[in-house]
């Protein structure tokens, strides 16, 4: 095979005259999409998946609403068409219902039909899209010929890790599931529509290869004149990322220990998980990070069960949580074996625009439940702050934790806050374009009549990542998914009080450090003396020493990692000149978000954004470390297409002669 070289976003055959080789990313082939029903035709789900040109599968379920608990799971695919609907919680044949009116280049369009859009607002739904792609997913249909066993060709490009097979013409037929992690998998099967464990046959039922699988007459998968569909899922087959070696889907198994615990290392952070016990009676469970599959110590995860019509709930006997390399189960049935399908978190592409990873929204609190929209993407981190006197400071919530942290005033070190009930503060991040708020409680995030500013961030390679982990009693290595060396890392202890540590300016021997909740000058020392890190971070790992800031045994932590991404984000530093100077961030349209901190002396963590105003005149600013009213009476920042201009004014002192500064800018 000829060698392959990569450059930027394209690969080229080293001996083939520069012929481009397609690069695949998980965000192009899989989507979790949440929506509110309309009960009418023409509901467009624009999830960015090309179903019109590539083909694939869509399935979904009503999550909430008065009748969500009786709503079926609807499965449609581009091979059979949008009017042939299967229900995974029944044994029915395919129903002729015009559910999907069109499969589009960026998603699909729903009619107002059962079960995915029959009820309008306030019914909420979840949908999952799998695009056909070698080494990820395939859809195969056939008509039985009654000749016994039959080998069915497929285009998965690897041996399937899981196959879900259903007769579309015959009612009363089960959803048959092959899974590679069942013992003697070619001789065993399990039902998707049922709670029973794996069943055994004396025949070679499946005979899976990289090009075919068997439609077994023993399983009535080749009856004369009957029609069938099979959905094929790959397992650790590579095929993704710049080098084409990254795995994005895994079909594996795990066995709980005597305490009912298990930890699964996928080698990546999952965004979607479906699992089922293979050795005892139990439902199937489907989770995703959009609906609430969070970091430990998560109390529960929001699940749907593909074998039942039950509404969304936290129905599960143990605790499920996600981490940067896999997932964990605690406190379920002891010594039981489970099979699963896991999908890697995206995006995998390095972004090219700041608007795809950051947005700011100015709004006025209502004091009552409300939905904030217009973010432009499903956010991963929200920092919300009141802009008037009497606000309590910042309210920081992220998808990874599913909870809130407070950065209220100088010296604040409080632990995870979280709303005291489901009706207070930020009540949900389960939105493709914003978040939901309730009545204010711990924070001023929705006080009636109060001006607010919301800064929303999305995780993306080379820009921003979030890691949650548990401290140890010794130095430890913590994996991250930033894909580049982080240049600014913010640590916070979650389980009890602890400072907001900030590490930056990493060299081979030294690091700089400060605290986000304080105005103190930054320090600079060797890794051994600082006590937060033991060595310079890498593109995959943080190296933590024992400290209250970032690594005490048994405590839980969150770390926010930022880096410079050309044209998108910039971790900058500069020395003041006492007047005005341009901070060139390599942007073409100027900075929309600017964070600056003086490091050689005391100074606030000042924030400016274009929504509140970065102009030639006065520019409103807030301080992350303070709950004081927004200041609007000075001209600290001016515009520049490459980044921004800093002016020396006494109100902020961000350009004092010979003083040193660090900061973060986003285009």
Buried (B, 14 or more C-beta within 10 A) or exposed (E): EEEBEBEEEEBBBEEEEEEEEEBBBBBBBBBBBBBBBBEEEEBBBBBBBBBBEBBBBBBBBBBBBEEBBEBBBBBBBBBBBBBBBBBBBBBBBBBEBBBBBBBBEEBBBBBBBBBBBBBBEEBBBBBBBBBBBBBBBBBBBBEBEEEEBBEBEBEBBBBBBBBBBBBBBBEEBBBBBBBBBBEEBBBBBBBBBBBBBBBEBEBEBBBBBBBBBBBBBBBBBBBEEBBBBBBBBBBBBBBBBBEBEBBBBBBBBBEBEEEBBBBBEBEBBBBBBBBBBBBEEBBBBBBBBBBBBBBBBBEBBBBBBBBBBBBBBEBBEBBBBBBBBBBBBBEBBEEBBBBBBBBBBBBBBBBEEBBBBBBBBBBEBBBEEBEBEEBBBBBBBBBBBBBBEEBBBBBBBBBBBBBBBBBBBBEBBBBBBBBEEEEBBBBBBBBBBBBBBBBBBBBBBBBEEBBBBBBBBBBBBBBBBBBBBBBBEEEBBBBBBBBBBBBBBBBBBBBEEBBBBBBBBBEEEBBBBBBBBBBBBBEBBEBEEBBBBBBBBBBBBBBBBBBBBBBBEEBBBBBBBBBBBEBBBBBBBBEBBEEEBBBBBBBEBBBBBBBBBBBBEEBBBBBBBBBBBBEEEBBBBBBBBBBBBBBEEBBBBBBBEBBBBBBBBEEBBBBBEEBBBBBBBBB
